[in-house]
Amino acid sequence: MSELTRQAINVLMDLIGLRTVAPPGENYLEIVTYLDRLLMDFGLSTRIIEVPKPVIERYYPEYIDYPRYILMAELCNSKDHRIHFNAHYDVVPGGGGWLITEPFRPVLINDRIYGRGASDDKAV
């Protein structure tokens, strides 16, 4: 297994272990802080933006006590060449019936990672 593959597996397992459940919208600052450090280590310039409370209140009033954050990252500052990647980092509640592991305790078995978000945007 290459070092890059090992690093990708570790990052995915870290992300699965972060309980970012929506609703209601838990631990968003924790995951964007983790991703912020990771992307800065890869040389990207980053910025964490807190979604204003009035916006949350307008669209998700029942979750006003769960702040939302956006992570912006740029590899270069060119107006002519840009790639926009938009993804979410939350997952629906883990639910029951997990046979191999608990939802937020990732495991690697036979080159497959099991856990909540392993085949969703946490794995992108």
C-alpha positions as a printed Julia matrix, in Angstrom:
124×3 Matrix{Float64}:
   0.0    0.0     0.0
   1.42   3.38   -0.99
   1.93   6.19    1.5
  -0.66   8.3    -0.35
  -3.24   5.5    -0.1
  -2.47   5.07    3.6
  -2.89   8.82    4.12
  -6.23   8.85    2.24
  -7.5    5.98    4.37
  -6.47   7.76    7.58
  -8.2   10.98    6.52
 -11.41   9.15    5.59
 -11.42   7.28    8.87
 -10.85  10.54   10.77
 -13.77  12.16    8.9
 -16.1    9.23    9.57
 -15.19   9.47   13.24
 -16.38  13.09   13.37
 -20.07  12.93   14.24
 -21.48  15.58   11.89
 -25.14  14.58   12.07
 -27.88  16.6    10.37
 -30.4   17.16   11.55
 -29.65  18.99   13.73
 -26.16  19.96   12.45
 -23.6   18.77   14.97
 -19.85  19.42   15.07
 -19.51  21.46   11.9
 -16.76  23.64   13.33
 -14.82  20.54   14.35
 -14.86  19.07   10.83
 -14.07  22.32    9.0
 -11.19  22.94   11.42
  -9.83  19.47   10.66
 -10.22  20.0     6.89
  -8.76  23.5     7.15
  -5.52  22.17    8.68
  -5.38  19.32    6.17
  -5.8   21.57    3.14
  -3.32  24.13    4.46
  -0.78  21.3     4.83
  -1.32  20.62    1.09
  -0.52  24.26    0.31
  -4.01  25.65   -0.19
  -5.07  28.98    1.25
  -8.18  28.53    3.34
 -10.87  30.49    5.07
 -13.58  29.34    7.48
 -16.82  31.28    7.15
 -19.57  31.13    9.75
 -23.04  31.22    8.24
 -24.8   34.23    9.8
 -27.39  33.34   12.44
 -30.18  35.22   10.61
 -29.64  32.94    7.6
 -29.86  29.82    9.75
 -32.9   31.22   11.5
 -34.61  31.93    8.18
 -34.03  28.5     6.62
 -33.57  26.22    9.64
 -35.18  27.96   12.63
 -35.43  24.72   14.62
 -31.62  24.37   14.43
 -30.62  27.92   15.33
 -28.42  26.63   18.16
 -26.3   24.61   15.71
 -23.94  26.97   13.88
 -23.04  26.24   10.27
 -19.62  26.78    8.73
 -18.27  26.83    5.2
 -14.69  26.06    4.32
 -13.29  27.93    1.34
  -9.98  26.75   -0.1
  -7.96  27.97   -3.07
  -4.93  26.41   -4.69
  -4.12  29.52   -6.69
  -5.63  32.93   -7.13
  -6.37  32.97  -10.84
  -9.44  34.55  -12.38
  -8.94  32.62  -15.61
  -8.66  29.07  -14.27
 -10.86  27.89  -11.45
 -12.35  24.64  -10.27
 -15.28  24.76   -7.91
 -15.9   21.72   -5.73
 -18.98  21.82   -3.57
 -19.73  19.09   -1.05
 -21.39  18.51    2.28
 -19.7   17.05    5.33
 -22.73  16.06    7.32
 -24.51  12.73    7.41
 -27.97  11.61    8.41
 -28.27   9.95   11.82
 -26.57   6.55   12.04
 -29.72   4.59   12.82
 -29.74   0.96   13.85
 -28.89  -2.3    12.2
 -25.16  -1.81   11.74
 -23.62  -5.27   11.44
 -19.89  -4.57   11.1
 -19.26  -1.51   13.25
 -20.97   1.42   14.92
 -21.75   4.33   12.56
 -18.97   6.65   13.79
 -16.32   4.02   14.55
 -14.77   3.34   11.15
 -13.06   0.04   10.47
 -10.93  -1.17    7.57
 -11.6   -4.78    6.58
 -10.29  -6.38    3.37
  -9.49  -2.99    1.78
 -13.0   -1.64    2.53
 -13.85   1.07    5.01
 -17.09   0.77    6.95
 -18.75   3.64    8.79
 -21.28   6.45    8.36
 -20.3    8.55    5.36
 -17.77   6.06    3.9
 -19.61   6.03    0.56
 -20.86   9.62    0.72
 -19.15  13.0     0.51
 -16.79  12.19    3.37
 -15.2    9.75    0.92
 -14.97  12.14   -2.05
